[in-house]
């Protein structure tokens, strides 16, 4: 075999490139095999267990059968505007090509999510100047069991994760060369994100603000690994008063992309809007959680008690609007009017209890970051629910309360009794394992965040996206809503391995 090393022992570029391509391919194949193996291990139609998944399925099937963009499974097929069209059309296309089996969607999402790992490699490597950290970030994401899980569900989170990661990559390329084409591409990606999930409506504005920050901070380099003298030279150059116009570019591109859908809603419903999700969430989530908190109740989403509180809001709307409130609408206009009326009642509830609204939202957000995946994986591995163990819920929160009131020994004794002494070995191992993973990830993320302290534009767009996407669900937040930002967290986790010194990133 021909020697590809020179006499100094250094590898020649051709071998280095082949090895690099091999690592990229290995991570892609690793991620894809894990996701496909997971999906193929479950029985048929498991992808439709979530109520939202069944909604996306109905929209896709109705689109294919000529019933329009409707959630109804039987006539009348009233047009829907709570969900935006990109993900149902994605499902419909897969069904059209490969047959109407939800497993086909799971397999395609596994392919897409493995592509997210590749984008993540490039993003992290360019930001840090260290390809090895890029491979670590991509490898960690390929091995992330949370991503495997949601590839196997008909939900928007996996495509959204791909779009958000690609958006950050495009923004990083813009920071390197200041070519507005990259910024326009990022804006188009935010518009596509809105057409996948309307709740991320502030994403184009986050990108616009990050663009302004990138122009104001003179120490930010167009190439993130340039020597200091090049940083100073670029900083003196600046880019003048056009910064606001450039910042508006991604917002304008996003608006162009969503305009046809908004025009459809204007024609069908008689008013301009992106989605009815905001009015729906106000009634189905925010007002219900607010009333439950005001009454001193801790009510889990979608339980009978939750639905009973929601039914009370409907009764209030009927009492306020009388015959004008149509509880079983037959047309798009009637459905929109009923939703607006219900939203008005819900907004009044929130105005009457603003403190409870805020606390219910914040408490739900905080709970979503407490490790909970051990429950799901215990069920997968044993076929038994976590609840069947009879273990207490909220052990970490109760332990903190005991620590505050009774001291460390009381908190340790409580955890020992509630978890260590009462759980079987597998359940205990899963619980401790997820806690350890969360703690290590938190430490590394903070270290990685420190590495980018002199890059405010990147820090802002990353942290604002992470906070916005995960905070928005509030009372109904859980691990699902963290899936789109998992690749962003991997950037910080991998960068945290470089240590506290900012020079470590460019060494």
C-alpha positions as CSV (number, residue, x, y, z in Angstrom):
1,X,0.0,0.0,0.0
2,X,1.3,3.5,-0.9
3,X,2.7,5.5,2.0
4,X,0.7,8.7,2.4
5,X,3.0,10.2,5.1
6,X,6.0,12.4,4.6
7,X,9.3,11.9,6.3
8,X,8.4,14.1,9.2
9,X,5.6,11.7,10.1
10,X,2.9,14.1,9.3
11,X,-0.1,12.9,7.4
12,X,-0.6,14.2,4.0
13,X,-3.8,16.2,3.4
14,X,-5.5,13.5,1.2
15,X,-5.4,11.0,4.0
16,X,-6.6,13.6,6.6
17,X,-9.5,14.5,4.4
18,X,-10.5,10.8,3.9
19,X,-10.4,10.2,7.6
20,X,-12.5,13.3,8.3
21,X,-15.1,12.2,5.7
22,X,-15.0,8.8,7.4
23,X,-15.9,10.3,10.7
24,X,-18.7,12.3,9.2
25,X,-20.1,9.2,7.6
26,X,-19.7,7.2,10.7
27,X,-21.7,9.7,12.8
28,X,-24.4,9.8,10.2
29,X,-24.7,6.1,10.0
30,X,-24.6,5.7,13.7
31,X,-27.4,8.2,14.2
32,X,-29.5,6.7,11.4
33,X,-29.1,3.1,12.6
34,X,-30.0,4.0,16.2
35,X,-33.2,5.9,15.1
36,X,-34.3,3.3,12.6
37,X,-33.6,0.4,15.1
38,X,-35.7,2.2,17.7
39,X,-38.6,2.9,15.3
40,X,-38.7,-0.6,14.0
41,X,-38.8,-2.1,17.5
42,X,-42.3,-0.8,18.2
43,X,-45.7,-2.1,17.1
44,X,-47.6,-0.6,14.2
45,X,-49.2,2.9,14.6
46,X,-47.4,3.7,17.8
47,X,-46.4,6.9,16.1
48,X,-50.1,8.1,16.5
49,X,-50.4,7.7,20.3
50,X,-50.2,11.5,20.9
51,X,-53.3,13.5,20.3
52,X,-51.4,16.1,18.3
53,X,-49.9,13.3,16.1
54,X,-53.4,12.1,15.2
55,X,-54.3,15.7,14.3
56,X,-51.4,16.0,11.9
57,X,-52.4,12.6,10.5
58,X,-55.9,13.8,9.9
59,X,-54.7,17.0,8.1
60,X,-52.4,15.0,5.9
61,X,-55.0,12.4,4.9
62,X,-57.7,15.1,4.3
63,X,-55.3,16.9,2.1
64,X,-54.6,13.8,0.1
65,X,-58.3,12.8,-0.2
66,X,-59.5,16.3,-1.3
67,X,-61.2,17.2,1.9
68,X,-59.0,20.3,2.4
69,X,-56.9,21.3,5.3
70,X,-59.3,20.1,8.0
71,X,-58.9,18.3,11.3
72,X,-62.3,16.6,11.0
73,X,-62.3,12.9,10.3
74,X,-66.0,13.1,9.2
75,X,-68.1,15.7,7.4
76,X,-68.3,18.6,7.6
77,X,-64.6,19.1,6.9
78,X,-64.3,22.6,8.5
79,X,-61.0,24.2,7.5
80,X,-58.4,24.4,10.2
81,X,-55.9,27.2,10.9
82,X,-54.5,26.3,14.3
83,X,-51.7,24.3,12.7
84,X,-49.7,25.7,9.9
85,X,-49.3,23.6,6.7
86,X,-45.6,22.6,6.3
87,X,-45.6,19.5,8.5
88,X,-48.9,18.0,7.4
89,X,-47.8,18.5,3.8
90,X,-44.5,16.8,4.7
91,X,-46.5,13.8,6.0
92,X,-48.8,13.9,3.0
93,X,-45.8,13.8,0.6
94,X,-44.3,10.8,2.3
95,X,-47.7,9.0,2.2
96,X,-48.0,9.8,-1.5
97,X,-44.6,8.4,-2.3
98,X,-44.3,5.5,0.1
99,X,-47.8,4.6,1.3
100,X,-49.9,5.7,4.2
101,X,-48.0,4.1,7.0
102,X,-46.8,6.4,9.9
103,X,-43.7,4.2,10.2
104,X,-42.5,5.7,6.9
105,X,-42.7,9.2,8.4
106,X,-40.6,7.9,11.4
107,X,-38.0,6.5,9.1
108,X,-37.8,9.7,7.0
109,X,-37.5,11.7,10.3
110,X,-34.7,9.5,11.4
111,X,-32.9,10.3,8.1
112,X,-33.6,14.0,8.6
113,X,-32.4,14.0,12.2
114,X,-29.2,12.2,11.3
115,X,-28.7,15.1,8.9
116,X,-29.1,17.5,11.8
117,X,-26.1,15.8,13.4
118,X,-24.1,16.6,10.3
119,X,-25.1,20.2,10.3
120,X,-24.3,20.3,14.0
121,X,-20.8,19.0,13.3
122,X,-20.2,21.8,10.8
123,X,-21.7,24.5,13.0
124,X,-19.7,23.6,16.1
125,X,-16.4,23.1,14.2
126,X,-16.7,26.5,12.6
127,X,-17.7,28.3,15.8
128,X,-14.9,26.8,17.8
129,X,-12.2,26.3,15.2
130,X,-11.8,22.8,16.4
131,X,-13.2,20.0,14.2
132,X,-12.9,17.5,17.0
133,X,-15.4,19.4,19.1
134,X,-17.7,19.3,16.1
135,X,-17.5,15.6,16.0
136,X,-18.2,15.3,19.7
137,X,-21.3,17.5,19.3
138,X,-22.6,15.5,16.4
139,X,-21.8,12.2,18.0
140,X,-23.6,13.2,21.3
141,X,-26.6,14.1,19.3
142,X,-26.5,10.9,17.2
143,X,-26.5,9.0,20.5
144,X,-29.2,11.1,22.2
145,X,-32.1,8.7,23.1
146,X,-34.5,11.6,23.4
147,X,-34.1,12.3,19.7
148,X,-34.6,8.6,18.9
149,X,-37.9,8.8,20.7
150,X,-39.3,11.7,18.9
151,X,-38.2,10.6,15.5
152,X,-40.8,7.9,16.1
153,X,-43.7,10.3,16.6
154,X,-45.7,12.3,14.1
155,X,-44.8,15.6,15.8
156,X,-43.1,18.7,14.5
157,X,-40.1,18.7,16.9
158,X,-37.6,16.7,14.7
159,X,-38.1,18.8,11.5
160,X,-38.0,22.0,13.7
161,X,-34.7,20.9,15.3
162,X,-33.2,20.5,11.8
163,X,-34.4,24.0,10.7
164,X,-33.2,25.7,13.9
165,X,-29.7,24.1,13.6
166,X,-29.5,25.0,9.9
167,X,-30.6,28.6,10.8
168,X,-27.7,28.9,13.3
169,X,-25.3,27.5,10.8
170,X,-26.4,30.1,8.2
171,X,-26.1,32.9,10.7
172,X,-22.6,31.7,11.6
173,X,-21.7,31.8,7.9
174,X,-23.1,35.4,7.7
175,X,-20.9,36.4,10.7
176,X,-17.8,35.0,8.8
177,X,-18.2,36.9,5.5
178,X,-21.0,39.4,6.0
179,X,-22.8,38.2,2.8
180,X,-26.4,39.1,3.1
181,X,-27.3,36.0,1.1
182,X,-26.6,33.9,4.2
183,X,-28.8,36.2,6.3
184,X,-31.7,35.9,3.7
185,X,-31.3,32.1,3.8
186,X,-31.5,32.3,7.6
187,X,-34.7,34.4,7.3
188,X,-36.2,31.9,4.9
189,X,-35.5,29.1,7.4
190,X,-37.3,31.1,10.2
191,X,-40.3,31.5,7.8
192,X,-40.3,27.8,7.2
193,X,-40.1,27.2,11.0
194,X,-43.3,29.3,11.3
195,X,-45.0,27.2,8.7
196,X,-43.9,24.1,10.7
197,X,-44.9,25.4,14.1
198,X,-46.5,28.9,14.5
199,X,-45.6,29.2,18.2
200,X,-42.1,30.2,17.2
201,X,-43.4,33.4,15.7
202,X,-40.7,35.6,17.3
203,X,-37.9,33.6,15.7
204,X,-37.4,36.0,12.7
205,X,-37.2,38.9,15.2
206,X,-34.6,37.1,17.3
207,X,-32.5,36.7,14.2
208,X,-32.9,40.4,13.4
209,X,-31.8,41.5,16.8
210,X,-28.8,39.1,16.7
211,X,-27.9,40.8,13.4
212,X,-27.9,44.2,15.0
213,X,-25.8,42.9,17.9
214,X,-23.3,41.4,15.5
215,X,-22.7,44.9,14.0
216,X,-22.5,46.8,17.3
217,X,-19.9,44.5,18.9
218,X,-16.6,45.5,17.4
219,X,-14.7,42.6,18.8
220,X,-16.7,40.0,16.9
221,X,-14.8,38.7,13.9
222,X,-16.2,37.7,10.6
223,X,-14.0,34.6,10.8
224,X,-14.3,33.3,14.3
225,X,-10.7,32.1,14.5
226,X,-8.9,35.1,12.9
227,X,-5.8,36.4,14.7
228,X,-6.3,39.4,17.0
229,X,-4.9,41.9,14.5
230,X,-7.4,40.8,12.0
231,X,-10.2,41.3,14.5
232,X,-9.1,44.8,15.1
233,X,-8.9,45.6,11.4
234,X,-12.4,44.3,10.8
235,X,-13.7,46.1,13.8
236,X,-12.5,49.5,12.5
237,X,-14.1,48.8,9.2
238,X,-17.7,48.4,10.6
239,X,-20.6,48.4,8.2
240,X,-22.3,51.7,8.8
241,X,-25.9,52.9,8.9
242,X,-27.2,50.1,6.8
243,X,-27.3,47.8,9.8
244,X,-31.0,48.3,10.5
245,X,-31.9,47.5,6.8
246,X,-29.8,44.3,7.0
247,X,-31.4,43.3,10.3
248,X,-34.8,43.7,8.7
249,X,-33.8,41.4,5.8
250,X,-34.5,38.1,7.6
251,X,-37.8,39.4,8.9
252,X,-38.9,40.5,5.4
253,X,-37.9,37.2,3.9
254,X,-39.8,35.3,6.6
255,X,-42.9,37.4,5.9
256,X,-42.7,36.7,2.2
257,X,-42.6,33.0,2.9
258,X,-45.6,33.0,5.2
259,X,-47.7,35.5,3.2
260,X,-49.5,32.9,1.0
261,X,-50.7,31.0,4.1
262,X,-51.9,34.3,5.7
263,X,-53.6,35.2,2.5
264,X,-55.4,31.8,2.5
265,X,-56.6,32.5,6.1
266,X,-57.8,35.9,5.0
267,X,-59.9,34.3,2.2
268,X,-61.2,31.4,4.3
269,X,-61.7,33.1,7.7
270,X,-62.1,36.8,6.8
271,X,-59.1,38.1,8.6
272,X,-55.3,38.2,8.4
273,X,-53.4,35.9,10.8
274,X,-50.7,33.3,10.8
275,X,-52.4,30.8,13.1
276,X,-55.3,30.4,15.6
277,X,-52.9,28.5,17.9
278,X,-52.5,31.6,20.1
279,X,-56.2,32.0,20.8
280,X,-56.6,28.2,21.2
281,X,-53.7,28.0,23.7
282,X,-55.0,31.0,25.6
283,X,-58.2,29.1,26.3
284,X,-57.1,25.5,26.4
285,X,-53.9,26.0,28.3
286,X,-53.3,29.4,29.9
287,X,-56.7,30.2,31.3
288,X,-57.2,26.6,32.6
289,X,-53.8,26.6,34.3
290,X,-54.5,30.1,35.7
291,X,-57.9,29.1,37.3
292,X,-56.4,25.8,38.7
293,X,-53.5,27.8,40.3
294,X,-55.9,30.4,41.7
295,X,-58.0,27.6,43.3
296,X,-54.9,26.1,44.8
297,X,-55.0,23.0,42.6
298,X,-52.2,21.2,40.8
299,X,-53.9,19.8,37.7
300,X,-52.1,17.8,35.1
301,X,-52.8,18.8,31.5
302,X,-55.6,17.0,29.7
303,X,-56.9,15.1,32.8
304,X,-60.6,15.0,33.6
305,X,-60.2,17.9,36.0
306,X,-58.4,20.0,33.4
307,X,-61.1,19.3,30.9
308,X,-63.8,20.2,33.5
309,X,-62.2,23.6,34.1
310,X,-62.1,24.2,30.3
311,X,-65.8,23.2,30.0
312,X,-66.4,25.9,32.6
313,X,-64.8,28.5,30.3
314,X,-67.1,27.3,27.5
315,X,-70.1,27.8,29.8
316,X,-68.9,31.3,30.5
317,X,-68.7,32.1,26.8
318,X,-72.2,30.7,26.2
319,X,-73.5,32.9,29.0
320,X,-71.8,36.0,27.7
321,X,-72.6,35.7,24.0
322,X,-75.8,33.7,24.1
323,X,-76.9,32.3,20.7
324,X,-74.0,34.2,19.0
325,X,-71.6,31.6,20.5
326,X,-71.8,28.5,18.3
327,X,-70.3,25.6,20.2
328,X,-70.5,23.2,17.3
329,X,-69.5,25.3,14.3
330,X,-70.3,24.1,10.8
331,X,-68.2,26.6,8.8
332,X,-64.8,28.2,9.0
333,X,-66.3,31.6,9.9
334,X,-68.3,30.1,12.7
335,X,-65.3,28.2,14.1
336,X,-63.2,31.3,14.1
337,X,-65.8,33.4,15.8
338,X,-66.4,30.9,18.5
339,X,-62.6,30.6,19.1
340,X,-62.3,34.4,19.3
341,X,-65.2,34.6,21.8
342,X,-63.7,31.9,23.9
343,X,-60.3,33.6,23.8
344,X,-61.9,36.9,25.0
345,X,-63.4,35.1,28.0
346,X,-60.1,33.4,28.7
347,X,-58.2,36.8,28.5
348,X,-60.6,38.2,31.1
349,X,-59.8,35.3,33.4
350,X,-56.1,36.0,33.1
351,X,-56.6,39.7,33.7
352,X,-58.4,38.9,36.9
353,X,-55.6,36.6,38.1
354,X,-52.3,37.9,36.6
355,X,-50.2,36.6,39.4
356,X,-51.6,33.1,39.1
357,X,-51.1,33.2,35.3
358,X,-47.5,34.1,35.7
359,X,-46.8,31.6,38.5
360,X,-48.5,28.7,36.7
361,X,-46.5,29.4,33.5
362,X,-43.1,29.8,35.3
363,X,-43.7,26.7,37.5
364,X,-44.6,24.6,34.4
365,X,-41.4,25.9,32.6
366,X,-39.2,24.9,35.6
367,X,-40.8,21.5,36.0
368,X,-40.1,20.8,32.3
369,X,-36.3,20.9,33.1
370,X,-36.6,18.4,36.0
371,X,-35.4,14.9,34.7
372,X,-38.4,12.9,33.7
373,X,-37.2,10.6,31.0
374,X,-36.6,7.8,33.4
375,X,-40.3,7.2,33.5
376,X,-40.6,6.7,29.8
377,X,-37.6,4.5,29.4
378,X,-38.6,2.3,32.4
379,X,-41.9,1.6,30.6
380,X,-40.0,0.8,27.3
381,X,-37.6,-1.6,29.0
382,X,-40.0,-3.3,31.3
383,X,-43.5,-2.9,29.8
384,X,-44.7,-1.5,33.1
385,X,-45.5,2.1,33.9
386,X,-43.5,4.0,36.4
387,X,-46.7,4.8,38.3
388,X,-47.1,1.1,39.0
389,X,-44.0,1.3,41.3
390,X,-46.0,3.5,43.7
391,X,-43.1,5.9,43.9
392,X,-43.6,9.5,45.0
393,X,-43.7,12.3,42.4
394,X,-41.6,15.5,42.6
395,X,-39.0,13.9,44.8
396,X,-36.3,16.5,44.0
397,X,-38.7,19.4,44.7
398,X,-39.8,17.9,48.0
399,X,-36.2,17.2,49.0
400,X,-35.3,20.9,48.4
401,X,-38.2,22.0,50.5
402,X,-37.1,19.7,53.3
403,X,-33.6,21.0,53.0
404,X,-34.9,24.5,53.3
405,X,-37.1,23.7,56.3
406,X,-35.4,20.9,58.1
407,X,-31.8,20.8,56.9
408,X,-29.6,18.5,54.8
409,X,-30.0,15.3,56.9
410,X,-33.8,15.4,56.6
411,X,-33.5,16.0,52.8
412,X,-31.1,13.1,52.4
413,X,-33.3,10.8,54.5
414,X,-36.3,11.6,52.4
415,X,-34.6,10.9,49.1
416,X,-33.2,7.6,50.5
417,X,-36.6,6.5,51.6
418,X,-38.5,7.8,48.5
419,X,-36.1,6.5,45.9
420,X,-33.1,4.4,47.0
421,X,-34.9,2.1,49.4
422,X,-38.2,1.8,47.5
423,X,-37.2,1.4,43.8
424,X,-36.0,-1.7,42.1
425,X,-32.4,-1.6,40.7
426,X,-33.4,-0.8,37.1
427,X,-35.7,2.0,38.1
428,X,-33.2,3.5,40.5
429,X,-30.4,3.3,37.9
430,X,-32.5,5.1,35.3
431,X,-33.5,7.8,37.8
432,X,-29.9,8.4,39.0
433,X,-28.6,8.1,35.5
434,X,-30.8,10.9,34.1
435,X,-30.0,13.1,37.1
436,X,-26.2,12.6,36.5
437,X,-26.6,13.3,32.7
438,X,-28.5,16.5,33.4
439,X,-25.9,17.7,36.0
440,X,-23.0,17.0,33.7
441,X,-24.8,18.6,30.7
442,X,-25.6,21.7,32.8
443,X,-22.0,22.1,33.9
444,X,-20.6,21.6,30.4
445,X,-23.2,24.0,28.9
446,X,-22.2,26.7,31.3
447,X,-18.6,26.2,30.5
448,X,-19.4,26.3,26.8
449,X,-21.4,29.4,27.3
450,X,-18.4,31.1,28.9
451,X,-16.3,30.2,25.8
452,X,-18.6,32.5,23.7
453,X,-18.7,35.4,26.1
454,X,-17.0,37.7,23.5
455,X,-19.5,36.7,20.8
456,X,-22.7,38.3,22.0
457,X,-24.6,37.8,18.7
458,X,-24.2,34.1,18.7
459,X,-24.9,33.9,22.5
460,X,-28.0,36.0,22.1
461,X,-29.5,34.1,19.2
462,X,-28.8,30.7,20.9
463,X,-30.0,31.6,24.4
464,X,-33.0,33.6,23.1
465,X,-34.0,30.6,21.0
466,X,-33.5,28.1,23.7
467,X,-35.4,30.2,26.3
468,X,-38.3,31.2,23.9
469,X,-38.9,27.7,22.5
470,X,-38.9,26.1,26.0
471,X,-40.6,28.8,28.0
472,X,-43.6,29.3,25.7
473,X,-45.4,26.0,26.5
474,X,-45.5,26.9,30.2
475,X,-48.1,24.8,32.0
476,X,-48.0,22.0,29.4
477,X,-44.2,22.0,29.0
478,X,-42.3,18.7,29.0
479,X,-39.3,17.1,27.3
480,X,-41.0,17.2,23.9
481,X,-40.7,21.0,23.7
482,X,-37.0,20.8,24.4
483,X,-36.3,18.6,21.4
484,X,-35.9,21.4,18.9
485,X,-33.2,23.0,20.9
486,X,-31.2,19.9,21.8
487,X,-28.7,20.5,18.9
488,X,-28.1,24.0,20.3
489,X,-27.4,22.6,23.7
490,X,-24.9,20.1,22.1
491,X,-22.9,23.1,20.8
492,X,-22.4,24.4,24.3
493,X,-21.9,21.0,25.8
494,X,-19.2,20.1,23.3
495,X,-17.6,23.6,23.6
496,X,-17.5,23.2,27.4
497,X,-15.0,20.4,27.0
498,X,-12.5,22.9,25.8
499,X,-12.2,24.4,29.3
500,X,-12.7,27.8,30.7
501,X,-10.0,29.6,28.6
502,X,-11.4,31.3,25.5
503,X,-8.0,30.6,23.9
504,X,-8.8,26.9,24.1
505,X,-11.3,27.3,21.3
506,X,-8.8,28.5,18.8
507,X,-5.8,26.5,19.9
